Amino acid sequence: MKKIIHLSDLHVGYKDCGKNLNKLVDKIKSSCKPASDYVIVVTGDIVDNAKKKDAYEEASKILGRLVKSNFKVLVVPGNHDYGSGAKGKKKYVTLFKQAFYANKNVTYPKLDIVGNIAFIGLDSMAATFNWLDNYGADGELGKKQRDALNKLLNSTKLKKKKKVVYLHHHPFDGKGRLHMLKDYKKFKKIVERKIDCLLFGHNHDGNQYPGVWEIKHCYDASSSTGKSSPKKPATPIRVINL
């Protein structure tokens, strides 16, 4: 079975984050062999400011080094990937897809089946673009995406697969109203007891939550490139074996 490398909150474009990501890529390439044994999951905030010229290009180029080395790399967007972090714009939804999927028609939930594992990526910014919600760093999946996720998890297609759901916003601890996943209670009803692994980021904490929502593997990645407070340095490469 494939092993999962969980990265998050890369914030390429912020100070030394791009340089740190290149170093991290070097470490993964040298220590995680063969590449075909791993799937790399990046849970958002790939860039620090989507408005900055060439932000996507720099980040996709660095992650592309992993793809060229035969690693499977899966990504979803965070709040910084659609703007500066506090306010997003819809135009970046399409630009993000073009940069990181090479396909502007990708929809969420994004399903990738790798071996016996179904990876399901969500856009936790999907329902935050109306005028009332479009401030702060909170997230919301929205009814359309939740309904599609529920249907997917209950489909016969995934019946015998291990299921990994990944998104940007922290579903347990939003650290205040302006950072929370607002529809987390509805999300919980959909995934509770139905998936094997839940991956997320946003808070830069790097904590583990085994058994929460009766999900065996629950992980919050820190900022993998070190955009954290001095008390919470970047988490070393976390390898998850289901």
C-alpha positions as CSV (number, residue, x, y, z in Angstrom):
1,M,0.0,0.0,0.0
2,K,1.2,3.5,-0.8
3,K,2.6,5.7,2.0
4,I,1.4,9.3,2.3
5,I,3.7,12.3,2.8
6,H,1.6,15.1,4.2
7,L,2.7,18.7,3.5
8,S,0.8,22.0,4.0
9,D,1.0,25.8,4.2
10,L,4.0,26.1,1.9
11,H,3.5,29.9,1.5
12,V,5.8,30.1,-1.4
13,G,6.6,33.8,-1.9
14,Y,6.9,34.6,1.8
15,K,10.5,35.3,2.9
16,D,12.5,32.1,2.6
17,C,9.6,29.7,2.1
18,G,10.4,29.0,-1.5
19,K,14.0,28.2,-0.6
20,N,12.8,26.0,2.3
21,L,10.5,24.1,0.0
22,N,13.3,23.4,-2.4
23,K,15.3,22.0,0.5
24,L,12.3,19.9,1.5
25,V,12.0,18.5,-2.0
26,D,15.7,17.6,-1.9
27,K,15.1,15.8,1.4
28,I,12.1,13.9,0.1
29,K,13.9,12.8,-3.0
30,S,16.9,11.5,-1.1
31,S,15.1,9.8,1.8
32,C,11.8,8.5,0.3
33,K,12.7,5.8,-2.1
34,P,11.4,4.5,-4.4
35,A,9.2,7.4,-5.3
36,S,6.5,5.1,-6.6
37,D,5.8,4.0,-3.0
38,Y,4.6,7.4,-2.0
39,V,1.8,9.9,-2.6
40,I,2.4,13.5,-1.6
41,V,-0.7,15.4,-0.3
42,V,-0.5,19.2,0.0
43,T,-3.4,20.7,2.0
44,G,-3.4,24.2,0.7
45,D,-1.8,27.6,1.1
46,I,0.7,26.6,-1.5
47,V,1.5,30.3,-2.2
48,D,1.5,33.1,0.2
49,N,-0.3,35.6,-2.0
50,A,-2.0,34.6,-5.3
51,K,-2.1,38.3,-6.3
52,K,1.7,38.4,-6.5
53,K,3.1,38.0,-10.0
54,D,4.5,34.6,-10.8
55,A,3.4,33.2,-7.4
56,Y,1.8,30.1,-8.9
57,E,4.6,29.7,-11.4
58,E,7.3,29.5,-8.7
59,A,5.4,27.1,-6.5
60,S,4.3,24.8,-9.4
61,K,7.9,24.7,-10.6
62,I,9.2,23.5,-7.3
63,L,6.5,20.9,-6.8
64,G,7.1,19.9,-10.4
65,R,10.5,18.7,-9.3
66,L,8.7,16.0,-7.3
67,V,6.5,15.0,-10.2
68,K,9.6,14.7,-12.5
69,S,11.1,12.3,-9.9
70,N,8.0,10.1,-10.2
71,F,6.2,11.1,-7.0
72,K,2.4,11.4,-7.2
73,V,1.5,14.9,-6.0
74,L,-2.0,15.9,-5.0
75,V,-3.0,19.4,-3.9
76,V,-6.0,21.4,-2.9
77,P,-6.3,25.2,-2.4
78,G,-6.2,27.3,0.8
79,N,-7.3,30.8,1.5
80,H,-3.9,32.3,0.4
81,D,-4.2,30.5,-2.9
82,Y,-7.2,32.6,-3.9
83,G,-5.9,36.0,-2.8
84,S,-3.8,37.5,0.0
85,G,-5.3,35.2,2.7
86,A,-8.0,37.5,4.1
87,K,-10.1,38.0,1.0
88,G,-10.4,35.8,-2.1
89,K,-11.4,36.4,-5.6
90,K,-13.2,33.9,-7.9
91,K,-10.9,34.4,-10.8
92,Y,-8.1,32.7,-8.9
93,V,-10.2,29.5,-8.7
94,T,-9.6,28.9,-12.4
95,L,-6.1,30.2,-12.4
96,F,-5.2,27.8,-9.5
97,K,-6.6,24.8,-11.5
98,Q,-4.7,25.8,-14.6
99,A,-1.4,26.1,-12.6
100,F,-1.6,23.0,-10.5
101,Y,-3.9,20.6,-12.4
102,A,-3.3,21.8,-15.9
103,N,-7.1,21.6,-16.3
104,K,-9.4,24.4,-15.5
105,N,-12.4,22.1,-15.6
106,V,-11.5,20.1,-12.5
107,T,-14.3,19.9,-9.9
108,Y,-14.4,19.2,-6.2
109,P,-14.6,16.7,-4.6
110,K,-11.5,15.7,-6.7
111,L,-11.1,12.0,-6.7
112,D,-7.8,10.2,-7.4
113,I,-7.6,6.5,-6.9
114,V,-4.0,5.3,-6.4
115,G,-3.7,1.6,-5.8
116,N,-6.2,0.7,-3.1
117,I,-6.6,4.2,-1.7
118,A,-9.2,6.8,-2.8
119,F,-7.9,10.3,-2.3
120,I,-10.7,12.9,-2.1
121,G,-9.6,16.5,-2.3
122,L,-12.0,19.3,-1.2
123,D,-12.0,23.1,-1.7
124,S,-12.7,24.6,1.7
125,M,-13.0,28.0,0.1
126,A,-15.7,27.0,-2.3
127,A,-18.6,28.8,-0.5
128,T,-16.8,31.9,0.7
129,F,-17.1,34.2,-2.2
130,N,-20.3,36.1,-1.5
131,W,-20.0,39.6,-0.1
132,L,-20.9,38.5,3.5
133,D,-18.3,35.7,3.7
134,N,-15.5,37.1,1.7
135,Y,-13.5,38.5,4.6
136,G,-11.2,36.7,7.1
137,A,-9.5,33.4,6.8
138,D,-12.5,31.1,7.4
139,G,-13.7,28.4,5.1
140,E,-16.8,26.7,3.9
141,L,-17.4,23.7,1.7
142,G,-21.0,24.6,0.8
143,K,-24.0,22.3,0.2
144,K,-23.1,21.4,-3.4
145,Q,-19.7,20.1,-2.5
146,R,-21.0,18.4,0.7
147,D,-23.7,16.6,-1.2
148,A,-21.2,15.4,-3.8
149,L,-18.9,14.2,-1.1
150,N,-21.6,12.3,0.6
151,K,-22.7,10.6,-2.6
152,L,-19.1,9.7,-3.4
153,L,-18.4,8.2,0.0
154,N,-21.5,6.0,-0.3
155,S,-20.8,4.8,-3.8
156,T,-20.1,1.2,-4.6
157,K,-17.0,2.5,-6.5
158,L,-15.2,3.2,-3.3
159,K,-16.6,0.3,-1.2
160,K,-13.4,-1.7,-0.9
161,K,-11.0,1.3,-1.0
162,K,-9.2,3.0,1.8
163,K,-10.5,6.6,1.9
164,V,-8.4,9.7,2.5
165,V,-10.1,13.1,2.6
166,Y,-8.0,16.2,2.5
167,L,-8.8,19.9,2.7
168,H,-7.2,23.1,3.9
169,H,-9.2,24.4,6.8
170,H,-9.0,22.8,10.3
171,P,-12.4,21.0,10.9
172,F,-11.9,20.7,14.7
173,D,-10.4,23.9,15.9
174,G,-10.8,27.1,13.8
175,K,-9.1,29.2,16.5
176,G,-11.9,31.8,16.3
177,R,-14.8,32.6,14.0
178,L,-12.6,34.2,11.3
179,H,-10.5,31.0,10.9
180,M,-13.0,28.2,11.2
181,L,-14.6,25.8,8.7
182,K,-18.1,27.1,9.1
183,D,-20.0,24.0,8.0
184,Y,-17.8,21.6,10.0
185,K,-20.8,20.1,11.8
186,K,-22.4,19.1,8.5
187,F,-19.1,17.9,7.2
188,K,-18.7,15.8,10.3
189,K,-21.9,13.9,9.7
190,I,-20.7,13.0,6.2
191,V,-17.2,11.7,7.1
192,E,-17.6,10.4,10.6
193,R,-16.8,6.6,10.7
194,K,-16.7,6.5,6.9
195,I,-13.1,7.4,6.1
196,D,-9.7,6.1,7.1
197,C,-7.7,9.3,7.1
198,L,-8.4,13.1,7.3
199,L,-5.7,15.6,6.4
200,F,-5.8,19.4,6.8
201,G,-3.6,22.4,7.6
202,H,-4.3,26.1,8.0
203,N,-3.4,26.5,11.7
204,H,0.3,25.7,11.4
205,D,0.1,23.4,14.4
206,G,1.2,20.0,13.3
207,N,-1.0,18.2,15.8
208,Q,-2.4,14.6,15.6
209,Y,-6.0,13.7,16.4
210,P,-6.3,9.9,16.4
211,G,-9.8,8.7,16.7
212,V,-11.6,12.0,16.4
213,W,-14.9,11.6,14.6
214,E,-14.0,7.8,14.8
215,I,-11.4,8.4,12.1
216,K,-8.2,6.5,12.8
217,H,-5.8,8.8,11.1
218,C,-6.3,12.6,11.6
219,Y,-3.4,15.0,11.0
220,D,-3.0,18.7,11.0
221,A,0.2,19.6,9.2
222,S,2.2,22.6,10.4
223,S,3.7,25.0,7.8
224,S,6.1,22.6,6.1
225,T,8.3,25.5,5.0
226,G,8.4,27.1,8.5
227,K,6.0,30.0,8.3
228,S,5.2,29.4,12.0
229,S,5.8,31.0,15.4
230,P,9.2,30.3,17.0
231,K,7.4,28.0,19.5
232,K,6.0,25.8,16.7
233,P,8.7,25.1,14.1
234,A,7.8,23.3,10.9
235,T,6.9,19.6,11.4
236,P,9.5,17.2,9.9
237,I,8.3,15.2,6.9
238,R,5.3,13.2,8.2
239,V,4.9,9.8,6.5
240,I,1.6,8.1,7.1
241,N,1.1,4.4,6.5
242,L,-2.5,3.4,6.5
